[in-house]
Amino acid sequence: MANEQTQAPHRRSLQGIYELGHALHVLDPDLHGFGPRDIQAVECFWTYSEMDQSLAGFVLRLHDRRRAYLDFHHWHGFEQEEDFRIEVTSLQDGQRHPAFAPSDEPPGGWSSETGHLQKMLAA
């Protein structure tokens, strides 16, 4: 039991690294309106994965005070080529999260534990 308790925070601290790493690799200022060096902080994020796909979303604060939402979807089917896409949308002033239909919560829920993601931005 004690071992499970000590491992749970470690697992949580790894969430989003894989997805954010892929997204930063393809984020293009001309296509998306900003690049990896324009990101000041990850404010919050969510992740969800199933057997053949990984989903994630990141609320980003940019150095110029804009805020954006980066949506990530990765398909990794067996014996098929991997494919992923990112979409970026601007968040309005005062908008904490993007709207999700039909609910206000993405799969897996939001996390504001972003210290491990901040380290990726600093690298």
C-alpha positions as a Markdown table, in Angstrom:
| # | Residue | x | y | z |
|---|---|---|---|---|
| 1 | Met | 0.0 | 0.0 | 0.0 |
| 2 | Ala | 2.7 | 2.5 | 0.9 |
| 3 | Asn | 4.5 | 1.7 | -2.4 |
| 4 | Glu | 1.3 | 2.7 | -4.4 |
| 5 | Gln | 1.1 | 6.0 | -2.5 |
| 6 | Thr | 4.7 | 6.9 | -3.3 |
| 7 | Gln | 4.3 | 6.0 | -7.0 |
| 8 | Ala | 1.1 | 7.9 | -7.7 |
| 9 | Pro | 2.6 | 11.4 | -7.7 |
| 10 | His | 5.4 | 10.2 | -9.9 |
| 11 | Arg | 3.0 | 8.9 | -12.5 |
| 12 | Arg | 1.1 | 12.1 | -12.4 |
| 13 | Ser | 4.2 | 14.2 | -13.0 |
| 14 | Leu | 4.8 | 12.4 | -16.3 |
| 15 | Gln | 1.5 | 13.1 | -17.8 |
| 16 | Gly | 1.5 | 15.4 | -20.8 |
| 17 | Ile | 5.3 | 15.2 | -21.5 |
| 18 | Tyr | 4.9 | 12.9 | -24.5 |
| 19 | Glu | 2.1 | 14.9 | -26.0 |
| 20 | Leu | 3.6 | 18.3 | -25.4 |
| 21 | Gly | 6.9 | 17.2 | -26.8 |
| 22 | His | 5.3 | 16.1 | -30.0 |
| 23 | Ala | 3.2 | 19.3 | -30.2 |
| 24 | Leu | 6.3 | 21.6 | -29.7 |
| 25 | His | 8.1 | 19.7 | -32.4 |
| 26 | Val | 5.5 | 20.6 | -35.1 |
| 27 | Leu | 4.3 | 24.0 | -33.7 |
| 28 | Asp | 5.0 | 26.5 | -36.5 |
| 29 | Pro | 4.7 | 30.3 | -36.0 |
| 30 | Asp | 3.6 | 30.8 | -39.6 |
| 31 | Leu | 0.9 | 28.2 | -39.4 |
| 32 | His | -0.2 | 28.4 | -35.7 |
| 33 | Gly | 0.5 | 32.1 | -34.9 |
| 34 | Phe | 3.3 | 31.3 | -32.4 |
| 35 | Gly | 6.2 | 28.9 | -31.9 |
| 36 | Pro | 7.7 | 27.0 | -28.9 |
| 37 | Arg | 9.9 | 30.0 | -28.0 |
| 38 | Asp | 6.8 | 32.2 | -27.7 |
| 39 | Ile | 5.4 | 30.1 | -24.8 |
| 40 | Gln | 6.0 | 31.5 | -21.4 |
| 41 | Ala | 4.0 | 28.9 | -19.4 |
| 42 | Val | 1.7 | 26.0 | -19.4 |
| 43 | Glu | -1.2 | 27.1 | -17.2 |
| 44 | Cys | -3.1 | 23.8 | -17.1 |
| 45 | Phe | -3.5 | 20.7 | -19.2 |
| 46 | Trp | -5.4 | 17.4 | -19.5 |
| 47 | Thr | -4.5 | 14.0 | -21.0 |
| 48 | Tyr | -6.4 | 10.9 | -21.9 |
| 49 | Ser | -5.3 | 7.8 | -23.6 |
| 50 | Glu | -6.8 | 4.6 | -24.9 |
| 51 | Met | -5.3 | 1.6 | -26.6 |
| 52 | Asp | -5.0 | 3.3 | -30.0 |
| 53 | Gln | -4.9 | 7.0 | -29.3 |
| 54 | Ser | -3.6 | 9.7 | -27.0 |
| 55 | Leu | -5.4 | 13.0 | -26.5 |
| 56 | Ala | -4.3 | 16.1 | -24.6 |
| 57 | Gly | -4.9 | 19.8 | -24.3 |
| 58 | Phe | -2.7 | 22.6 | -23.0 |
| 59 | Val | -3.7 | 26.2 | -22.0 |
| 60 | Leu | -0.6 | 28.2 | -22.8 |
| 61 | Arg | 0.4 | 31.7 | -21.7 |
| 62 | Leu | 2.6 | 33.4 | -24.3 |
| 63 | His | 5.3 | 36.0 | -23.7 |
| 64 | Asp | 3.2 | 38.7 | -25.4 |
| 65 | Arg | 0.3 | 38.1 | -22.9 |
| 66 | Arg | -1.9 | 36.2 | -25.3 |
| 67 | Arg | -3.3 | 32.9 | -24.2 |
| 68 | Ala | -3.9 | 29.9 | -26.4 |
| 69 | Tyr | -5.3 | 26.4 | -26.3 |
| 70 | Leu | -3.3 | 23.7 | -28.0 |
| 71 | Asp | -5.2 | 20.5 | -28.7 |
| 72 | Phe | -3.3 | 17.3 | -29.5 |
| 73 | His | -4.6 | 14.0 | -31.0 |
| 74 | His | -2.3 | 11.1 | -31.7 |
| 75 | Trp | -3.4 | 7.9 | -33.4 |
| 76 | His | -1.1 | 4.9 | -32.9 |
| 77 | Gly | -2.8 | 1.9 | -34.5 |
| 78 | Phe | -1.2 | -1.4 | -34.5 |
| 79 | Glu | 0.9 | -2.1 | -37.7 |
| 80 | Gln | -0.1 | 1.2 | -39.1 |
| 81 | Glu | 1.7 | 4.4 | -39.5 |
| 82 | Glu | 1.4 | 6.8 | -36.6 |
| 83 | Asp | -0.4 | 10.1 | -37.1 |
| 84 | Phe | -1.0 | 13.1 | -35.0 |
| 85 | Arg | -2.5 | 16.5 | -35.3 |
| 86 | Ile | -2.5 | 19.7 | -33.3 |
| 87 | Glu | -4.9 | 22.6 | -33.4 |
| 88 | Val | -4.4 | 25.9 | -31.8 |
| 89 | Thr | -7.1 | 28.4 | -30.8 |
| 90 | Ser | -6.9 | 31.8 | -29.1 |
| 91 | Leu | -8.5 | 32.2 | -25.7 |
| 92 | Gln | -10.5 | 35.4 | -25.0 |
| 93 | Asp | -9.7 | 37.6 | -22.0 |
| 94 | Gly | -11.2 | 36.0 | -18.9 |
| 95 | Gln | -11.7 | 32.7 | -20.6 |
| 96 | Arg | -10.1 | 30.1 | -18.3 |
| 97 | His | -10.5 | 27.0 | -20.5 |
| 98 | Pro | -11.9 | 26.3 | -24.0 |
| 99 | Ala | -15.5 | 25.1 | -24.2 |
| 100 | Phe | -16.0 | 21.4 | -24.7 |
| 101 | Ala | -19.3 | 20.1 | -26.0 |
| 102 | Pro | -21.3 | 18.5 | -24.5 |
| 103 | Ser | -19.7 | 19.1 | -21.1 |
| 104 | Asp | -17.3 | 21.6 | -19.6 |
| 105 | Glu | -14.7 | 19.0 | -18.8 |
| 106 | Pro | -12.3 | 17.2 | -21.2 |
| 107 | Pro | -11.6 | 13.5 | -20.8 |
| 108 | Gly | -9.4 | 13.0 | -17.8 |
| 109 | Gly | -10.1 | 16.5 | -16.3 |
| 110 | Trp | -7.8 | 19.5 | -15.9 |
| 111 | Ser | -4.6 | 19.6 | -14.0 |
| 112 | Ser | -2.7 | 22.7 | -12.9 |
| 113 | Glu | 0.4 | 20.6 | -11.8 |
| 114 | Thr | 2.6 | 21.8 | -14.7 |
| 115 | Gly | 6.1 | 22.1 | -13.1 |
| 116 | His | 7.3 | 19.1 | -15.2 |
| 117 | Leu | 6.0 | 20.7 | -18.4 |
| 118 | Gln | 7.6 | 24.0 | -17.5 |
| 119 | Lys | 11.0 | 22.3 | -17.5 |
| 120 | Met | 10.4 | 21.2 | -21.1 |
| 121 | Leu | 9.8 | 24.8 | -22.1 |
| 122 | Ala | 13.0 | 25.9 | -20.4 |
| 123 | Ala | 15.2 | 23.3 | -22.1 |
